[in-house]
Amino acid sequence: MRAIVITEPGGPEVLQIREVTDPVPGDQEVLIAVKAFGVNHAETHMRKGEWPEATPISGIEAVGTVATDPSGVLAVGTKVLAIMGGLGRTRNGSYAQYTAAPAANVAPVETSLDWADLAAIPESFALHGNLELKDGQSLLVRGATSALGQAAVNIASDLGARVIATTRREDRTGLLRSLGAEGVVIESGAIAGEVRKLVPGGADRVLDLVGNSVLRDSLQAVQVKGRVCQAGFLGGLGPVEDFLPAFDMPSGVQFSFFGSFEVGSPDYPISAIPFQEIVAKAEAGIYQAKPARVLAFEEIADAHRVMEAGEAAGKLVVAGT
């Protein structure tokens, strides 16, 4: 099969198309004929050798059809999406014509969406649970023009939450408002004061996709007994220097991390993510889940360049292998 291989740690140019042996699914695995896949920030770190684990064939998510399911649960040709389960980290991932994914990380879907549109959904809409956001609460989304950020704004707005979103670029304000953001703040790394002007006392919930570089500020932007969930590292992988909970954590505020790599584990079964409902809402236009840009298999290096330059403005999808 054709696959995109990380030939050595480095820039986007190290992603090369190669002929490799087809994967063979083992017990409790599903062989998927990949029709499209999303491109994620984590994969740029894997390519550069900055991630703790990475395989030669990257890609943490995919959509396609079942080629083989040794268990017989999924019929050949069934439309599925796959996410995490070690894809791209401990087992070769989705940058290929075929990928063998753990059955626990594969979800069948019925949909009329084309492959590129469907591929915009898995990783972007996998965030759930940590914040326990409710109708009428306020949510601050930092890094909101990222694919995951846009999905979060969309979902929270549909839920009935009051959404405040951040972006580094003023020209993306309209995009965020179209997704349901009531207020937009230009990201400077120190926005807690501005958020508290928009939401007196602070936001009920904060979804921080920027990461450690703004963690202290996110903790100051949430109200007493509020929640902060970190789910990304758009600002880089560097640690929070000299972080002291006694001084940096507001009393009563809950802080958690969402790691999509745990999806498919007993504690975070893929069945807990309502993908069929999400797909239906995308079909109906309730969720604006279309990719920002669709690229060809041969354009994977360009996809990584756009991602690293911060020019994606949403989900990048590679369609056709």
N, C-alpha and C positions, 0 to 999 in steps of 0.2 A: 504494500500500500504506500501511498504518498503521505509523508508526515513532515511537519516543520520541526527541525531539530536545533537545540541549542548546541552549537559546535564547540563553544568555549565560553566562559564568562566574559561579558563585554556589552557593547552597544547593540542597537537593533540589527546591525549588519550580521551579527553572529547567528541570526535565525535563518537557517537554510533549509530548503526543501530537499528531502532525501527519500529514496526508496528503502523501506524497512520491512521487516517481517510482520505479517498480520498478527495481532494479539489473539490469544486463545483464551476464552473465558473459563475460569475454574468454577468450582462449586460456589454457589451464592454470588455469582457474578453474572452480568448481562453484557453481551457484545452489542454495541450500538454502532450503526452506520451513521456517522456524523453528517448532518446537513448544514449546520451552522453553529457557531460558538461566539460567546461574548469575550471581549478582551478586558482584563482587569489589572488594576495597579499592582496587585501582588505578583502578577506574572512578570512585570518589568523588574521587580526586585529579584525574582527567581532567575531571570535571564542574566542579571549582573552578578549573581553569586552572593547576594546580600541576604537571602532567605535561608533559614536554618536547614530546610529540606527542599530539594528540587530534583526533578527527573529530566532526562534529555528532551523528552516531549512534554511541553508545558500545556496549560489549559485546565482550569478548575471547574468548567461547566460546559454543557453541550446540549443541543437538541437534535433529534434524529429519529430513526426507526430501529426497532429491535431486529438485529441480524440473527442472534442466537440467544436463547435463554435456557441453559441446561436444566433448570428447575421445571420448565414447562408452564410457569405462571403467566408469562407474557408471550403472546403469540407473535410469530415473525411478522414484521410490518407494523406493529403497534407504534403509534407516535409516543415518544417519551422525552422527558428532560432529565438530565443528570447533573448533580452538583456535589462538589467536594468528595468525601470518602477517600481522600488521599490522591485524587486526580491532580497530576502535575507536581505533587509533593513526594509521595512514596510509591506511586505507580504512574506510568506514562499517561498523559492527559489527553485533552480533546483537540489539540492542534494536529489532527490526523484524519484520515478517511474512516478509521474505526478506532473505538476505544472500549476497553473492558472496564466497566464500572461496578462497584459493589451493588448488589440488588437493593440493599438498604438505602441507597442514594439515588435510586431511579424511580421516577414517578410517571405513570401513564397519563396522557391528557387527550381529550377530544377537543379539537379546535379547527377553525377555518382560517386562522392566522397563517400567513406565509412563514417560511422558516426563519427569515431575518427578523421579523417582528416577534416571533416566539422566542428567539434567542436573546431578546432584550429583557426577558423576564426572570430567569432562574436566580442568579446571584443578586440582582437588584431588588427583588421582592422577597428575599429570604429572611429579612430582618423581622423578628417578631418576639413578643414575650417580655423582654427585659424591662421595658418602660411601663407596660400595662397602661397605656394611654387610653383615656376615656373621653367621650363626647363632652365638649365644653371646656376641656383643659387647654392650656397653652403649651405649645411645643416649639423649642428653638432647634433648628437644624443647621449645624455648622458644616460648611462644605456642600451646600445644597445643590450646586449645579453639577456635581458628580452624578453618575448614574444611580448610585444608591441614594444619594441625597434627593434627587428628583423623585424617585419612587417613594421615599419617606414622606415628602411633601404631599404627593398625590394621595397616598393612603391615609395620612393623618387628616387631610382636608375632607376626604370622603367620609371619614369617621365622625366628623363634626368638631374637630379640634381647631383652635386658633393657632395658625402656624406663622412663626417668624423665621425667615430664612436668611442665610448669609452667603455672600459671593464676593470675590475679589474684584469683579468687573461690573461696573454700573450698567453696561449695555446688556447684561443678562437679567436685570431686574424684571423686565416684562415677561421673560420666560418663566421665572419663578412665580410671578403673580398669576400667570395663565394656568399653572399647576395647582393653584389654590392658596399660595402664601398671602397672608393678609398684610404682612410687613416685611420689608427687605432691608437688611443692614449690610453695609459694605465692610467686608472682613478686614480687620487691621491687626488681629491678634489680641486686642484689648477692647472688647465690645460690651462687657458686662454692664457698664453704666448706661449705655445706650439702650440695651435690652430692658433694663429696669425702668427706663422712661416710657417705653412702649407697653411694658407689662409691670405695673407697680408691684414691688415685692419680689419680682423675678419670675421666670417661667416655671410652670409646673414640672415640665420635663425638658431635658436637653439631650439631643442626639448629636454627639461629637464625632464627625468624620475627619476632622483635621488632625486630631491626635495629641500626642504629648506636648507639642509646642504651645498649645492653648489650653491645656487641661486645667491649670489653676484658674484661668479666666472663666472657663465653663462652669467650674464649681461656684464661682461668685455670681454667675448669671441665673442660678436656679434659686427658687424660693425655699424657705424653711420646710423641711420634710419632703422636698422635691427629689427627683431622680435624675442622675446623669448617666448616660450609657455611651461609652466609647466604642466605635465600631469601624474605625479606619485610621489611616496614617498618611493623609494627603500632605501633611506638613513635614513628613520625613519620619524615619525610624529611630531618631535619637531619643535617649531616655529623658525623664523629667529630673533635672539636676536638683539634688538636695531637697527632695520632696519629703515633708514631714507631716503625717496625718494630723498631729495635734495642732499644727499651725495652718495647714493648707486645706484641711477638710472642714467645711462649715458643719456645725453640730446638727445632727438629724438628717443630713442629706445622704441619700443612698447612691453609691457609685458602683457601676458594673461594667463588664466588657462583654461584647457580643462577638464570638468567634464563629464565623460560618463554617469553619473546618470541623465543628462538632456536629453539624447536621448529619443525620444518619446514624448517630450513636443512640443507645437506649434512652438516654436522657433527652435527646433532641431528635426524635424520629421525623423523617421527611413527611410522614402522614400528618404531622401537626401543622404543616404549612399548607394552607388551602389553595394549592396551585390551580385546581380546576376553577375555583371561584375567581381567582386572580385573572386567569385566562379569559373567563367569561366577561369580566369587567373591562379587560383590555379590548375584547371584541366589540363591546358596546360603547367604547370611547370614554368610559368613566375613568379608567386609568390610561394616561397617555404614555404607553409603554413602547412606542416606536423607537428604534435606534436613531441616534443622532447622525450616524454615518455607517454605511455598509461597504465593506471592502472585500476584494477577492483574496483567495488563498495566497496568491503570489504577492499581495500587498501587506503581509503581516508586519514587515519591518516598518512600513509607513504608519501602521496602526500604533505600534509602540512609540514611534517618534511623536505622533499627535498626542498620545496619552501623556508622555513625559513633558511635553511642552505646555500642558494644561489647556489644550485647545479642543478637547473632545466635546465639551458642552453637553454631555450625556453619554449614552451607551454606544460603544464601538462594537460592531458585529462583523465577523468574517463569515460569509455565506458561500457555499460551494467548496468542495474539496477536490 
